[in-house]
Amino acid sequence: MERYIRNEKMLSPSENQRLQTFRVAVVGCGGLGGYLIEMLARLGIGHLTVIDGDVFEPSNLNRQLLSTPEKLGQPKANEARKRVKEINPEIKVMSISEFITEENAVSILAGHDLICDALDNVTSRRLIEKAAEQLNTPLVFGAIAGWYAQVCTIMPGDRMMEKIYPEETGKGAETQLGNPSFTPALAASIQVAEAIKVLLGKGQLLRHKVLSINLLDHEYQVIEL
């Protein structure tokens, strides 16, 4: 298909076709989530589930790809679904305007080949890691705070959240260091690269390790955990 022909120098025609068979859930449709959803849709993931119980607020306008003044007050998940359909009407997309909780995590995330974490708090991240383990589903984690970002891939049983956040709860560093526009775009790009590698079984994953990014000083480290 001509839509995906520019992918074919890095992905074979059969790999491009396989992307259309996968179901990916994106938990969070804000800073990280907007970029994740945009890139996954353009790559041609066949089914996307976009999950967020929040609405757009003025403070989102500085960084969230899906946020515009006209969309203030609108549910983020619904606007994410509309954006996917604008990009590619052939993609099946389900929007869920709910926050992930201990009660609903497994039922919402069931039936996916991969889960992308685009959350902004440690408690919810631990919830989706636990649900992903129960469902035997890979999880691609991303977090940003100011000039800094972290990305890793978590396979069922890896339990990386207790290593990345051994004691921390609540919102974490994002609220202390700010949320600009460029850090979530970069982190989401790396998450999508990890997601495609997981789905297609390509390359080396950031598994049992975290990519730590410091854009202020241009320091990039892969830390074994």
Summary of the structure (lengths in Angstrom):
residues: 225
radius of gyration: 16.4
end to end distance: 41.2
largest distance: 49.0
contacts: 750
relative contact order: 0.15
helix: 40%
strand: 21%
